[in-house]
């Protein structure tokens, strides 16, 4: 059990990694956002659905989105769609 996570502050993020994990049996997934460069946790999201991820990232200020240089993900198609929508400069 993790008692104290190393949380990233948003101003130190230039790369994001997203990965799913199971929160319930029968394929109920959540998403973990981490900073792959500094190894810190950015956030844990209760959903990995495209709509929910876009809604989440739309709460980030534009200047924060613009400082992201790398987005690491697996080959799940909605992750790619979210990246193209929210971080078009990463193409």
Secondary structure, DSSP 8 states (H G I E B T S, - for coil): --SS--B--GGG-SEEEEEEEEEETTTEEEEEEEETTTTEEEEEES---HHHHHHHHTTS-HHHHHT--EEE--S-HHHHHHHHHH-GGG-
